[in-house]
């Protein structure tokens, strides 16, 4: 499918000034997820509903230099399965999993052996997928860890919805003055959400 750049929806890869807090937030998400689960890499894909594609929006570790902005059909691979089903998934041996799209992984220049993935869901809407690649054996050893990743993804989605460009613009349009302060407050609220969950994860991980 040819990438779409026109009429981008709320969570497209197109970067604007209003997107800067969102980019900062998503980079924090992948950095924290990679550290918490001892992974080689972590990434967030956002769903472009109009183009029916998943877009690399933030990457930590392997591929962070060149993957942001890359697109692939929303139905491909494990990320596509998670985005479609709305269910988290852990795979210890990707070579034996039929859902794994090896050709897609090879196109990113990094082929993991294992991964964990969880949907970004807010208000019953799937916004995208959070993946951690080659997490430590301890991190992928049970349902508890997958539940933690899913909880982190839900919190990240809630924070992301706070920082959608449309909501920032609506708040600025409705205010006579202080638009920048509103945007800063929203960014602070979103980062507080993630910070509280990071403390929880570190406390029980």
C-alpha positions as CSV (number, residue, x, y, z in Angstrom):
1,X,0.0,0.0,0.0
2,X,1.3,3.5,-0.9
3,X,1.9,5.6,2.2
4,X,-0.6,8.4,2.6
5,X,0.5,11.8,3.7
6,X,-2.7,13.9,2.9
7,X,-5.6,14.4,5.3
8,X,-3.7,12.7,8.1
9,X,-5.8,11.6,11.1
10,X,-5.1,12.6,14.7
11,X,-2.3,10.1,15.3
12,X,-0.5,10.3,11.9
13,X,3.3,10.5,11.7
14,X,3.1,14.1,10.4
15,X,5.0,16.3,12.8
16,X,3.8,19.8,13.8
17,X,4.7,22.2,16.5
18,X,1.7,20.8,18.5
19,X,3.1,17.3,18.2
20,X,6.3,18.1,20.1
21,X,4.9,17.1,23.5
22,X,3.4,14.0,22.0
23,X,6.8,13.0,20.5
24,X,8.5,13.6,23.9
25,X,5.9,11.5,25.6
26,X,6.2,8.6,23.2
27,X,10.0,8.6,23.4
28,X,9.6,8.4,27.2
29,X,7.3,5.5,26.8
30,X,9.7,3.4,24.7
31,X,12.7,4.3,26.8
32,X,11.0,3.3,30.0
33,X,9.5,0.1,28.5
34,X,12.9,-0.9,27.2
35,X,14.6,-0.3,30.6
36,X,11.8,-2.0,32.7
37,X,11.7,-5.2,30.6
38,X,15.4,-5.4,29.9
39,X,14.8,-5.4,26.1
40,X,17.1,-4.8,23.2
41,X,14.6,-2.4,21.7
42,X,11.2,-1.0,22.1
43,X,8.8,0.8,19.7
44,X,5.4,2.5,19.5
45,X,3.4,2.2,16.4
46,X,0.4,4.5,15.9
47,X,-2.6,3.5,13.8
48,X,-3.3,5.7,10.7
49,X,-6.9,4.7,10.2
50,X,-7.3,6.5,6.9
51,X,-4.4,4.8,5.3
52,X,-4.9,1.5,7.3
53,X,-1.2,1.5,8.3
54,X,0.8,1.3,11.4
55,X,3.5,4.0,11.7
56,X,6.7,3.8,13.7
57,X,6.3,6.8,16.0
58,X,9.0,6.3,18.6
59,X,11.9,3.8,18.9
60,X,14.4,3.1,21.6
61,X,17.4,0.9,21.0
62,X,17.9,-1.0,17.7
63,X,16.6,1.0,14.8
64,X,16.0,4.3,16.6
65,X,18.2,6.2,14.0
66,X,16.1,5.4,11.0
67,X,12.7,3.7,11.7
68,X,10.6,6.6,13.0
69,X,8.1,7.5,10.3
70,X,8.2,4.2,8.5
71,X,4.8,2.7,7.6
72,X,3.5,-0.8,7.0
73,X,0.0,-2.3,6.4
74,X,-1.9,-2.5,9.6
75,X,-2.7,-6.1,9.2
76,X,0.9,-7.4,9.0
77,X,2.9,-9.1,11.6
78,X,2.3,-9.4,15.4
79,X,1.9,-5.7,15.8
80,X,-0.9,-5.9,13.2
81,X,-2.5,-8.8,15.1
82,X,-2.4,-6.9,18.4
83,X,-3.9,-3.8,16.8
84,X,-6.7,-5.8,15.2
85,X,-7.5,-8.0,18.2
86,X,-6.9,-5.5,21.0
87,X,-5.1,-8.2,23.0
88,X,-1.5,-8.3,24.3
89,X,0.8,-11.0,23.2
90,X,4.1,-12.5,24.2
91,X,6.2,-14.9,22.0
92,X,9.3,-16.6,23.3
93,X,10.3,-18.1,20.0
94,X,9.4,-16.0,16.9
95,X,10.9,-18.6,14.5
96,X,8.0,-20.9,15.4
97,X,5.2,-18.4,15.4
98,X,3.1,-18.1,12.2
99,X,2.0,-14.6,13.1
100,X,5.6,-13.3,12.9
101,X,6.3,-11.5,9.6
102,X,10.1,-12.2,9.1
103,X,10.3,-10.2,5.9
104,X,8.9,-7.2,7.6
105,X,11.4,-7.6,10.5
106,X,14.3,-8.0,8.0
107,X,13.2,-4.7,6.4
108,X,13.9,-2.9,9.7
109,X,17.4,-4.4,9.9
110,X,16.7,-6.1,13.2
111,X,15.1,-9.5,13.5
112,X,14.2,-10.3,17.2
113,X,14.0,-13.8,18.7
114,X,11.2,-12.9,21.1
115,X,8.9,-10.0,21.8
116,X,6.0,-8.7,23.9
117,X,3.3,-6.4,22.5
118,X,0.3,-4.6,23.9
119,X,-2.3,-2.4,22.4
120,X,-2.6,1.3,23.2
121,X,-6.3,1.6,24.0
122,X,-8.1,4.7,25.2
123,X,-11.9,5.1,25.4
124,X,-12.4,1.7,23.7
125,X,-10.3,3.0,20.7
126,X,-7.1,1.3,19.6
127,X,-4.5,4.0,19.0
128,X,-1.6,1.8,18.2
129,X,0.8,-0.8,19.7
130,X,3.7,-0.9,22.1
131,X,6.3,-3.6,21.5
132,X,9.4,-4.6,23.4
133,X,11.9,-6.8,21.4
134,X,14.1,-9.4,23.0
135,X,13.0,-8.7,26.6
136,X,14.9,-10.4,29.3
137,X,13.9,-14.1,30.0
138,X,12.5,-13.0,33.4
139,X,10.4,-10.3,31.8
140,X,8.6,-12.7,29.5
141,X,8.3,-15.6,31.9
142,X,4.7,-15.2,32.9
143,X,1.3,-13.7,32.5
144,X,2.1,-11.1,35.3
145,X,4.8,-9.4,33.1
146,X,2.5,-9.3,30.1
147,X,-0.2,-7.8,32.3
148,X,2.3,-5.1,33.4
149,X,3.1,-4.2,29.8
150,X,-0.6,-4.0,29.0
151,X,-1.2,-1.8,32.0
152,X,1.7,0.5,30.9
153,X,0.3,0.6,27.4
154,X,-3.1,1.6,28.7
155,X,-1.6,4.4,30.8
156,X,0.5,5.6,27.8
157,X,-2.6,5.7,25.7
158,X,-4.5,7.7,28.2
159,X,-1.6,10.2,28.4
160,X,-1.4,10.3,24.6
161,X,-5.1,11.2,24.3
162,X,-4.4,14.2,26.6
163,X,-1.7,15.4,24.2
164,X,-3.5,15.0,20.8
165,X,-2.9,18.1,18.7
166,X,-6.7,18.5,18.3
167,X,-7.2,18.7,22.1
168,X,-4.3,21.2,22.5
169,X,-5.7,23.4,19.7
170,X,-9.3,23.2,21.1
171,X,-8.0,24.3,24.5
172,X,-6.0,27.2,23.0
173,X,-9.0,28.3,20.8
174,X,-11.2,28.4,23.8
175,X,-8.9,30.4,25.9
176,X,-8.5,34.2,25.5
177,X,-4.9,33.9,26.6
178,X,-2.5,31.4,28.1
179,X,-2.6,28.8,25.4
180,X,1.1,27.9,25.9
181,X,0.5,27.4,29.6
182,X,-2.4,25.0,28.8
183,X,-0.2,23.0,26.5
184,X,2.5,22.8,29.2
185,X,0.0,21.7,31.8
186,X,-1.3,19.0,29.6
187,X,2.3,17.7,28.9
188,X,2.9,17.8,32.7
189,X,-0.2,15.8,33.4
190,X,0.6,13.2,30.8
191,X,4.1,12.8,32.0
192,X,2.9,12.5,35.6
193,X,0.7,9.6,34.5
194,X,3.6,7.8,33.0
195,X,5.9,8.6,35.9
196,X,3.4,7.1,38.4
197,X,3.2,3.9,36.4
198,X,7.0,3.7,36.0
199,X,7.3,3.8,39.8
200,X,4.7,1.0,40.1
201,X,6.5,-1.1,37.5
202,X,9.9,-0.7,39.1
203,X,8.4,-1.5,42.5
204,X,6.9,-4.8,41.5
205,X,9.1,-5.8,38.6
